[in-house]
Amino acid sequence: MSRYLDELRKCKARDDRGMMANLRCILVENKKHRAWPALNRLGVPIKDEVRSFIAGLYATHPEETLTGNFGTTCKAIEHERGETSGKDNKLTPTERRFQNVLAAEKDEVCSRVLRMVRMAKALNVRINYAQLASDLKFWSDNKKTEWAAEFWTPGVAPGTEEDV
């Protein structure tokens, strides 16, 4: 599964803006057809929704880490936004958004992940795309629990941006 990620990294390294722009089109319903030739060049079957989606996310925000899962990413977003959990049982805005992602069924999780990736981009928070691809491919209660455990681990600070 990671051959296409290696190809995406090469596109980033050579600053292939055209390819990245075409790949971002997979995230927009009426522009998907523009991404299909680019996906083909990466060796990603057009009908492979998870790898196509990951390619579009990577083209949107190519800053990645090789550690953690999406729960780690969301915790880093919360940290970068300066949000802290109080003793009053009120959720932070990021916690609410993250719970919304965790509540998603397989057919709706991608749109919710996309919103969080856009937040990660705005805050320069890195994403483990290889892990995200695997988790989305096998989306289940177990994956949701793994993400939640990473997000709500007591006494553990979120990962730093240098975790590459």
N, C-alpha and C positions, 0 to 999 in steps of 0.2 A: 504494500500500500504506500510505502514511502518514496517510491521512485518519482511520483508526480510532485511530492514535496521537494525533492532534490532539484527537479526541473524548475519549480517555482523559486527556489533559492537562487538558481542561476539567472532567472529573469530579473530578480531583484538586484543581483550583483552587477549585471550589465545594464541596469537602469532601463529595462525594456518597458517604457511607459505605454506603448500601444497594446502590448500583450496584457499588461495589468488592467488597462482600461476595458479591454474586451472581456476579460475574466470577471470584472466587477458587474458586467451586464447580467450575469447569471442570477444575481440577487434581485433583479427587477423583472417582474413577470412579462411585460411586453417587450423586453429587450433581450430575453434569453437567447434568441436565435443568433445574436451577435457574439455570444460566448462560445458557441458550439465549435467553430473552427479552432479557437484557442485551446479548448479542452482536448480536442483531437490531437493537437500538437504536443500536449502534455501526456498523452496516452490515457486520458480519462474518458471512459465511456459516457456518452451524453445521458444515458438513463441511470447512471450511478449518482443518485441525488446527494449522497453524503460527500463523496469526493468532489463533485461539482461545487457544492456549497462551500466546502473548505477552501477550494481554489479561489472562489469569489471573496471569501473572508480574508484570505491571505493577501489577495490583490488590494483589498481595502486597507488592511493594517498588517504589513509584513514584519512587524517587530515580534520576534518569537523567543521563547525560552524552551529549554528541554526538560524542565522540572515542573511538577505540580499538575493539577487538573484544572477544570474550569472553576471549581470552588476556590482554588488558590487565586485565580485571576480576579474573581469577583471580590475576594477579601482585599486584594491589592487595590482594586478600584475604590472600595470603601475607605481604605487607609488614605489613598491619594486625595479623596474628597474631604478628608478631615472629619469623618463621621466616627462617633464613638457610641457604643451601646451604653445606655444608662441603666440605673437600677430600677427604673420605673416600668419595665416590661414593654416600653414602646420600641418598635422596630425602627432602625435607621431607614432612610429612603432606599439605600442599596440593598439592605436586607429584604425589604418588600419586593424589590425588583428580582432579587435572587430567588425568593420564594415563588414568585411568578414563573420563573424558568423551571424550577423544580416541580411545579404543579403541571407542567406541560406534558401532553401526550406526544407520541412519536410524530404525528402529523403537524404539530404546532411548535415543537421545540426549536426548530431552526429560526423562525421569525423572532422568537424571544432571545435566542443566543445572539442573533444579529444586532439587536438593540444594545446588548451588553458589550459586544465587540466594538461598536461605535463609541461607547463610553470609554472603553479601554484605549482606543485610538486617541481620543481627546485628552486623556490623562497620561498617555505614553506608557501604558501598562502592557507588558509582554504577554503573549499567549502561547501555550504549548499546543500547537496545531496537530501534531501527531497523536497526542493523547485525546484531544477533542474529537478528531476524526474517529478514533476507535470507540470512544464513549457514545457518540451519536449513532454510529453503526449498530451498536448493541445497547441502545437506550432502554433502560429498565429501572425498576425500583432500586436495584443494587447500585447502578450508576448514580442515581439520585442521592442515595445514601453516602456514597463515596464523596461526591461533591459537597454535600452538607457537612460531612466530617471534616473536610479540608477548610471549609468556610468557618465553621463554629468549633474550632479546636481551642479550648480554654488555655490562656497563657502563652499562646504561640503568636509571634508577630508575623505579619504577612511577608512573603518573599520579596526580595529586593529586585529592582529593575536590572541589576547586573547578572541575574541568574540565566546566563546564556549557555 
